[in-house]
Amino acid sequence: MTREGRLGVGIIGAGRVGPVLGAALGGAGHALVGITPGSDPERVEAMLPGVPVLDATEVIRRSELVIVAVPHDQLEGLVAGLAEVGAWQPGQLVLHTDPAWGAGILSPAVAKGAIPLAVHPAIEFSGTSMDLRALTSSYAAVTAPGPVLPIAQALAVELGCEPVVIDESARPAYAEAIATARDFSRSIVRQATSLLAEAGVPHPGPYLSSLVHTTIDHALTEAGSGPAAEPPATIQG
């Protein structure tokens, strides 16, 4: 995955994730060939200036690597529907970003000759250029068949992430961990800021910022200090 061997990258999904990953891979030297329409075209244009907006089948036709970054409940039907209309191409890389699924969800594309990759960067996406900086200090869960696993790992590195291999069968547990960290963090912050507002603190969010960040940093340090918590190279299910 060098500039000499760059890929034509197409993106299906113009939400918070797809345009950011496209920008990261574009910065790594790959060619962005198209993205599907989204609800916020100005934000997408700011992230991917000049990249053509195309329908999904045309994005696939032009791409050597297709990034599918759509909501969880849309992924399975989308992949199958595009297979039914003959969109997927033999030898084409297809990468999805959903934490809960491994490569198996892409089996309809595989049946048409595509190569399945699952890469989930473990950050909370805002859909802006700030995410590019966050990617450079994050990890990414990668799942793929053995022969093409190095491709998934290389793409994670090109996004700026440290790849961690997650077994196909361990994806549900991985997704639960991600959801727990994200949802509990949000819930606790909302509860705390509400209580501070009741106590008369005029700007409860900024007031808690340093406390929350330092507490989380300390908790993460403590979680990583024991032998059982040291991150393995591969998590088996």
N, C-alpha and C positions, 0 to 999 in steps of 0.2 A: 504494500500500500504506500507507494511513493508518488511523487509528482510525475515521475516517468511512467507510472502505471496507473494513472488516475482513472476513475470511473465516471460514467454519466449517471448522476444521481437524480431520481425523481421522488417526490414526496406526495403521499396520499394522506391528507389531514393537515389543515391549516389552523389548528388550534394553538395552544401554548407550546407544544413539544416539537412538532414537525419543523416549523420554520427555524427554530433554534438549532436543531440537529443539522438541518441543511446548511445554516450559516457556519457551523463548526466544521463540517466536512468541506464546504467551499473554502474555508480558511486553510484547510489541510491540503488543498490543491486539486480537489475533485471538481468536476463540472456539473453545475446544477441545471438540469434540462427542463424542469417544470414542477409545478405544485398545483394541487386541486384548489378550487375556490373555498373561501372561508367567510365567516361573518364579520371579520375585521380586516378588510383589504389594505387599509392604510398601515396597520401594524405589520402585516406580512410584507408589504413593499418596503417598509423601513428595515426589516431584517434581511430581505432577499431582493434588493433593488434590481429591477430588470428581468427577474426570472419569470418565464411565461406562466400564465394561469391557464390550466388545461383540464379537461375531464380525465377521470381516472384511467380509462383505457388508453388515452393518448399519452399520459404520463408513463404508463407501463411500456408502451410501444417504443418510447424514446430512451428507456433507462436500462443500464446494466445493473444498477442497484436501486431497488424500490424500498423506501422507508414507509411503513404503514403505521401512522401515529394517530389512531382514532380511539374513541371511548371504548371501554372494556366490552360493553354490551353490543357494540357494532362490529367488532373485529371478526368474529367467526362468520357471520353472514356476509360481510364484505368480501372476505377471501374466497368463500365458496361461490358467491355470485360472480365474481370476476373470473373464476375458473369456468363457470358455466358458459360464459360468453367468449371463452378462448383467449382471454387477455394475457395470461401468464406465458412467459417464453422459456424454452429450454436453456439452461445454463445461467439464467438470470438470478441474481441474489435478491432475496426478499427478506427484509428485516422488520420485525415488529417491536414495539416498545412497551408492551403491557407487562406489568410485574407478575401477573397471575398465570400466564401461559408460557410454556416452553416452545420448542420448535414444532411440536405436534399439531398445534392449531393451524399451521400453514400447510397441512397435508394436501388440501385441494390444489394448491399451487405446486407442491412437490410432484403430484400426479401428472402435472403438465411439464415437468422437467426442471422446475425452479429449485433453487438451493435455499433452505430455510435457516434463518438466524433469528435469535431472540436476544435483544440487548436492552436492558432497562437501566438508565442512569439514575442513581439514587439521590435525586434532588427534587425540590418542589419548584416546578417551573413557573415563571411569571410571564413567559412569552416575549421577553425583552432581551436586549444585549447583556443585561446583568447576568443572565443565565450562563453566558459563555465563560464568564469569570468563575462562576460556581462550579462548572463542569471540570475545571482544571484542578480542583481540590476534592473531587468526589470519586466514588467507586461506581462500577456498573456491573450488574448481574448479566452474565452471558450464558446462553444455552444453545447448543447446536450439535448436529451429528459429529462424531469424532473426526472424520476426515476434513471437515470444514470449520471445526472449532477455532483453529488459528485465525481464520478470516474474521470471525466474530470478535475475537480478542483484539485483533489489529484495528478493527473499526472502532472499538471502544477506546483504544489508545488514541486514535486520531480525533475522537470527540474530546479528548483531554482527560479521560477517566482511567482509573486503575481497574482492569477487568478482574472479576471474581467469578469462577465457573460455578454455576448452580445446576445440579442434576435435574433432569426433566421432572422426576417424581417429587422433588423438593420445592418446585415452584409455588404450590399453594401455601406452604409454610412461609416461604420467603415473602409472598404477597401479604400474608397476614401480619408479618413483622413490620413491613413498610407501612401498612394501613394503621397499625397500632401506634407507631411512632408519630405519624402525621396527625391522626385524628385526636389522640390524647393531648398532644402538644397544643393544638388549636383550642381544644375544649378548656384546658387548664388556663391558658392565657386569657381566653374570653371571660372565664369565671373570675379570675383575679382582677382583670381590668374593671369589670363591673363592680366588684367590691370596693376597689379604690375610688371609683366614681362616686359611690354612695358615701365614702368617707370624706369626700370633698377634694380629692386630688384632681386638679384641672386637666392634666394631660396624662392619663393613666398608662397609655401605651409607651411613650418615651420614658416615663418614670420606671417602668418595669424592664426596659430593654437590657440594661447592663446586668441586672439581677438574673433575668431569664437566660441570657447568653452564657454568663459565667457559671450558673448552676448546671446548665446542660453540658458545658465543657468539662466541668468537674465530674459529672455523672458518667460521661463517655470515657474519661480517663480511668475512673474506677472500674467501669465495666471491662475495660481492656487490660486491667492490671493482673488478672488471674490467668492461670494456664488454660482454663476451660473457655475463656473468652477471647483468646488470641485467634484472629481470623485465619482459617485454613485456606489453602490454595484452592481446594475444591470442597463444596458442601454436598454430601451424598444424601439422598433420600432414604 
